[in-house]
Amino acid sequence: MKIREMLDRRSVLEAESKTLLGKDAFTLEEENRANEIANEMQQLDAQIRAAQVRERFASNAAVAKTVQESRDTAERAEEWRASKEYREQFIGYLKGGRAPEQRELISTASSSILIPKVYEDSILGYIDANTVVRNLADIRTGVQGYPTLRYNRMKSADYTSAWTQPDTGTTAATTADPAFQEVPLSPIPCLPKTQVGQQLIRQANFDIETEVMDHLQRQLAKNLEWGYVGGSGTNEPTGIFTTQTYNATTNPIGIVSATSAGTTRAAAITAGATVAKLSEMRYTKLPAAYWGSSAWILPQDTYAAIAGLVVNGVPIFVPSADAAMVGAAPFTLMGLPVYVTEYLPAHVATATTGKNTIAVLGNIRDGFSVREWGGVGLIRDEITAAASARVIFQAMAFANSAFTRVNALVQLQVTNA
């Protein structure tokens, strides 16, 4: 008998028992019937409990089986992408042949083909070696689904420093409840592409496929890093130089302000790249709790201006001991490492209200997070540029970035005149 049937039978018996219990006196037959009902209900209760336990174990076993099957499928798909056979099929696909045989998780929509594992490892290795913010941020790769960043936005000063001795008259402790916050992240496509002539594909006496992959990996690294540095957060990832607005509760980021003499980027750098502003970032706005784990991120033009600061003919920041040559720019600034990026946000030239961030200081891993979804895909488009006998190769990656514990960061923001 199924659980549903047993429960229905018990409901019938329970209704009958209530009818009998409503009587003031029992006949001999009614008393016997009451005992039969009680015995049957007792048996049903034991059978229902046993059936529920069996269903629970069966459900757990089914979930475990599903999880294991998913892992096995992912492993088989990974092994397939790492195989020589898949790579040969992929190379044939680049030359105009049929797409690689699809196996389980390899299957993707819109005819996008996941690239062989050897190419993907090369791409990720190149990106690791040629990016700044991506390496310093809290990064998770191979993400699946719709992730949510969860973090505690409490500042270091918000935690209690009280230490009450147990042998004193009072043992009251100060409460410091965490202030949890969530930031949802959706995958944003990164779509670098290149065009190759049909003539080159057909007559090249060198490995044109490797050249295409090398070109796309460099473009992919450039695209991703620019998004993490200068993205506006509107239809692209949020960049770490995206100007933040201070709010003591929801967005307690450190902000050092300066006012430009004009609306150009050169004027903004002149106004912000001063010893006074840098010292305020380093020693006033950056919480002391982060002094040992922080670093500077500076665009190249900002760093050039800082390295050129001179007082009485003497550079304020002298070259460090690890400089390759005398007079070379140092890689520490006020005792903290400096990372220089070639990217910067689009300059806001609006008079009086336009603000631009020209430097960032802090614990980047605590204050900024990056998520990248698994698998780099590639599409071969022979139709769009067919009139000029060209083939478009388009890579496809998905990523996003966002601020988290911004109290670990300080931005140098310059307002236009």
C-alpha positions in Angstrom: 0.0 0.0 0.0 1.3 3.5 -1.0 1.8 6.3 1.6 -1.1 8.2 0.1 -3.4 5.2 0.4 -2.3 4.6 4.0 -2.9 8.2 4.9 -6.4 8.1 3.3 -7.2 4.9 5.2 -6.0 6.5 8.5 -8.2 9.6 7.9 -11.2 7.3 7.5 -10.4 5.4 10.7 -9.8 8.7 12.6 -13.2 10.0 11.5 -14.9 6.8 12.6 -13.1 6.9 15.9 -14.3 10.5 16.5 -17.9 9.4 15.9 -17.5 6.6 18.5 -15.8 8.9 21.0 -18.8 11.2 20.8 -21.1 8.7 22.4 -21.8 8.7 26.1 -21.8 4.8 26.3 -20.5 2.0 24.2 -22.3 -1.3 23.2 -20.2 -4.4 23.2 -19.9 -4.3 19.4 -18.9 -0.6 19.4 -16.2 -1.3 22.1 -14.8 -4.1 20.0 -14.8 -1.8 16.9 -13.0 0.9 18.8 -10.3 -1.5 19.8 -10.0 -2.7 16.2 -9.7 0.9 15.0 -7.0 1.7 17.6 -5.0 -1.4 16.6 -5.2 -0.7 12.9 -4.3 3.0 13.4 -1.2 1.9 15.4 -0.2 -0.5 12.6 -0.8 2.2 9.9 1.3 4.7 11.9 4.3 2.3 12.0 3.9 1.5 8.3 3.6 5.2 7.3 6.8 6.0 9.3 8.7 3.1 7.7 7.5 4.1 4.2 8.5 7.8 4.8 12.0 6.7 5.9 12.3 4.5 2.8 11.2 7.4 0.6 13.7 9.8 2.3 16.6 7.4 1.7 15.5 6.8 -1.9 15.3 10.6 -2.5 18.8 11.1 -1.0 20.1 8.3 -3.2 18.5 9.8 -6.3 20.0 13.2 -5.6 23.4 11.7 -5.0 23.1 9.7 -8.2 22.2 12.8 -10.1 25.1 14.8 -8.7 27.5 12.0 -9.5 26.1 11.6 -13.0 26.6 15.4 -13.6 30.2 15.1 -12.4 30.8 12.2 -14.6 29.3 14.0 -17.6 31.4 17.1 -17.0 34.5 15.0 -16.7 33.7 13.1 -19.9 33.1 16.4 -21.7 36.4 17.8 -20.3 38.3 14.7 -21.4 36.7 14.9 -24.9 37.7 18.5 -25.3 41.2 17.6 -24.2 41.5 14.8 -26.7 43.6 14.9 -29.9 40.5 13.8 -31.9 38.5 16.8 -30.7 41.3 19.2 -31.6 41.6 17.7 -35.1 37.9 18.1 -35.6 38.1 21.6 -34.3 40.9 22.5 -36.7 38.9 21.0 -39.6 35.9 23.2 -38.5 38.1 26.3 -38.6 39.1 25.4 -42.2 35.4 25.1 -43.2 34.7 21.5 -42.3 31.9 20.1 -40.2 31.6 21.1 -36.5 33.2 18.8 -33.9 31.1 15.9 -32.7 29.0 17.2 -29.8 29.1 15.2 -26.6 26.9 16.0 -23.6 28.0 19.3 -22.0 29.9 20.3 -25.2 26.6 21.0 -26.9 25.9 24.8 -27.0 23.3 27.0 -28.5 23.6 29.1 -31.7 26.3 26.8 -33.2 28.9 28.0 -30.8 31.7 25.4 -30.4 33.7 25.2 -27.2 37.4 25.4 -28.1 39.8 22.5 -27.4 41.2 22.3 -23.8 44.7 23.0 -24.9 43.7 26.3 -26.5 41.6 27.3 -23.6 44.4 26.6 -21.1 46.7 28.7 -23.3 44.1 31.6 -23.4 43.7 31.6 -19.6 47.4 31.4 -19.1 47.9 34.4 -21.4 45.1 36.4 -19.6 46.7 35.6 -16.2 50.1 36.9 -17.3 48.8 40.1 -19.0 46.1 41.5 -16.8 46.3 43.6 -13.6 42.8 43.9 -12.0 41.8 40.4 -12.8 44.8 39.0 -10.9 44.3 41.3 -7.9 40.5 40.9 -7.5 38.5 38.2 -5.8 38.1 36.0 -8.9 36.1 32.8 -9.5 36.3 31.0 -12.9 34.2 28.2 -14.2 31.1 29.8 -12.7 27.7 28.2 -13.5 24.2 29.6 -13.0 23.3 33.0 -11.7 25.7 33.7 -8.8 25.2 36.2 -6.0 28.1 37.8 -4.2 27.4 37.8 -0.5 29.7 39.8 1.8 29.8 41.6 5.1 30.0 45.4 4.5 31.0 46.2 8.1 34.0 48.5 8.3 37.0 47.5 10.4 36.1 50.3 12.9 32.6 48.8 13.3 33.9 45.7 15.1 34.1 45.9 18.9 37.5 46.1 20.5 36.2 45.6 24.0 37.7 42.7 26.0 35.8 42.2 29.3 37.6 40.2 31.9 35.5 37.4 33.4 36.6 38.1 37.0 35.3 41.7 37.0 31.9 42.8 38.3 30.2 42.9 34.9 30.6 40.5 32.0 28.5 42.4 29.4 29.8 42.2 25.8 29.4 44.6 23.0 27.3 43.3 20.2 28.6 43.6 16.6 26.1 42.1 14.2 27.2 41.5 10.6 25.8 43.7 7.9 25.3 41.2 5.1 24.7 42.5 1.6 24.2 40.7 -1.8 25.1 41.7 -5.3 23.6 39.6 -8.1 25.7 39.0 -11.2 24.5 38.0 -14.6 26.9 36.7 -17.3 27.8 39.5 -19.8 29.1 38.3 -23.2 32.6 39.3 -24.3 32.8 38.8 -28.1 36.1 39.5 -29.8 36.3 38.6 -33.5 38.5 38.6 -36.5 38.2 38.1 -40.2 40.4 35.8 -42.4 40.3 35.6 -46.2 39.2 32.4 -47.8 42.3 32.6 -50.0 44.5 32.6 -46.9 42.7 29.7 -45.4 42.9 27.6 -48.5 46.5 28.3 -49.5 48.4 29.1 -46.3 51.5 26.9 -45.8 51.6 27.7 -42.1 49.3 26.9 -39.1 46.7 29.6 -39.7 44.4 28.1 -37.0 47.0 28.8 -34.3 47.4 32.3 -35.5 43.7 32.9 -35.3 43.5 31.5 -31.8 46.6 33.6 -30.7 45.0 36.7 -32.1 41.7 36.0 -30.3 43.3 35.2 -27.0 45.1 38.6 -27.0 41.9 40.4 -27.9 40.0 38.4 -25.2 42.5 39.5 -22.6 42.3 43.1 -23.7 38.5 43.1 -23.6 38.2 41.5 -20.2 40.8 43.6 -18.5 39.3 46.8 -20.0 35.9 45.8 -18.6 37.4 45.2 -15.1 39.2 48.5 -15.2 37.0 51.0 -17.1 33.6 49.3 -17.5 30.7 51.5 -16.7 28.4 48.9 -15.2 25.6 49.8 -17.6 25.8 47.3 -20.4 29.2 45.9 -19.5 31.0 44.9 -16.3 31.6 47.4 -13.6 35.2 48.7 -13.7 37.3 49.4 -10.5 37.7 53.0 -11.8 33.9 53.5 -12.0 33.3 56.6 -9.9 31.5 55.6 -6.7 29.2 57.7 -4.5 29.9 57.7 -0.8 27.2 56.5 1.6 28.1 55.7 5.2 25.8 52.7 5.4 25.5 51.1 2.0 28.6 52.3 0.2 31.3 53.4 2.7 34.1 53.8 0.1 37.0 56.1 0.9 37.0 59.1 -1.4 39.7 61.8 -1.8 38.4 64.7 -3.9 40.2 67.2 -6.1 39.0 70.0 -8.4 40.3 70.2 -11.9 41.2 73.5 -13.6 39.4 72.4 -16.8 37.5 69.5 -18.3 40.4 67.5 -19.9 42.0 64.4 -18.5 45.4 66.1 -18.5 43.9 68.8 -16.2 42.3 66.2 -14.0 45.7 64.4 -13.5 47.4 67.6 -12.8 44.9 68.4 -10.1 44.9 65.0 -8.5 48.4 63.7 -8.8 49.9 65.7 -5.9 51.7 64.6 -2.8 49.0 66.0 -0.6 46.2 64.0 -2.3 48.2 60.8 -2.4 49.2 61.2 1.2 45.5 61.7 2.1 44.6 58.5 0.3 47.4 56.5 1.9 47.4 57.7 5.5 44.0 59.3 6.1 41.3 57.6 4.0 42.7 54.0 3.9 41.8 52.2 7.1 44.9 51.1 9.0 43.6 47.6 9.0 44.4 47.4 5.3 47.8 49.0 5.3 49.6 45.7 5.2 47.5 44.2 2.3 46.9 47.1 0.0 48.2 48.1 -3.4 47.9 51.0 -5.8 46.3 50.7 -9.3 47.2 53.6 -11.5 46.6 54.3 -15.2 49.8 54.9 -17.1 49.3 58.6 -17.5 48.6 59.1 -13.8 51.7 57.1 -12.8 53.8 59.1 -15.2 52.7 62.3 -13.5 53.4 60.9 -10.0 56.8 59.7 -11.0 57.6 63.1 -12.3 56.8 65.0 -9.1 59.9 67.1 -8.1 60.6 69.3 -5.1 63.7 71.5 -5.2 64.9 69.5 -8.2 64.7 66.2 -6.3 62.1 63.5 -7.3 59.7 62.9 -4.5 59.6 59.2 -5.3 63.0 57.8 -6.0 63.6 54.6 -8.0 63.3 51.4 -5.9 66.2 48.9 -5.5 64.6 46.5 -8.0 64.5 49.1 -10.8 66.2 47.8 -14.0 68.1 51.0 -14.6 69.0 54.2 -12.9 66.1 56.7 -13.1 63.5 54.0 -13.8 60.1 54.4 -12.2 59.7 52.7 -8.9 57.1 49.9 -8.3 56.3 51.0 -4.8 54.6 54.2 -3.7 54.5 55.2 0.0 55.6 51.7 0.8 52.8 49.9 -1.1 53.1 48.0 -4.4 52.0 49.8 -7.6 50.3 48.1 -10.5 50.0 50.1 -13.8 47.2 49.5 -16.3 47.0 50.8 -19.8 43.3 51.1 -19.6 41.1 53.9 -18.1 37.4 54.7 -18.1 36.0 57.0 -20.8 36.8 60.6 -19.6 33.7 62.5 -18.4 34.2 66.1 -19.7 31.0 67.6 -18.3 31.8 71.0 -16.7 31.3 71.5 -13.0 29.6 68.1 -12.4 31.8 65.6 -14.3 33.9 63.4 -12.0 36.7 61.1 -13.0 38.6 58.5 -10.9 42.3 58.7 -11.7 43.7 56.4 -8.9 42.6 53.5 -6.7 44.2 52.3 -3.5 43.3 49.5 -1.2 42.9 45.7 -0.7 41.6 44.9 -4.2 40.6 41.3 -3.3 38.4 42.5 -0.5 36.8 45.4 -2.4 36.3 44.0 -5.9 35.1 40.7 -7.3 35.3 39.1 -10.8 33.3 36.1 -12.0 33.9 34.2 -15.3 31.6 31.5 -16.6 33.2 28.3 -17.8 34.1 27.5 -21.3 35.3 29.7 -24.2 33.3 29.3 -27.3 34.0 30.1 -30.9 31.7 30.7 -33.9 32.7 30.4 -37.6 30.6 32.8 -39.7 30.9 32.2 -43.5 27.8 34.2 -44.5 28.2 37.8 -43.2 31.4 38.6 -45.1 30.9 36.1 -48.0 30.7 38.9 -50.5 34.4 39.7 -49.9 35.4 36.0 -49.5 36.2 36.4 -45.9 35.3 34.2 -42.8 34.5 35.8 -39.4 35.8 34.0 -36.3 34.2 35.2 -33.1 35.2 34.1 -29.7 32.6 34.0 -26.9 33.3 34.3 -23.2 31.0 35.4 -20.4 32.1 37.4 -17.3 31.1 40.2 -14.9 32.6 42.2 -12.1 31.3 44.3 -9.2 32.3 46.2 -6.0 31.9 44.4 -2.7 33.5 45.5 0.6 34.3 49.0 -0.8 35.4 50.3 2.6 38.7 48.5 1.7 39.2 50.9 -1.2 40.0 54.5 -1.7 39.3 56.4 -5.0 41.0 59.6 -6.0 38.1 61.5 -7.7 38.6 64.7 -9.6 35.7 67.1 -10.4 35.8 69.2 -13.5 36.0 73.0 -13.2 
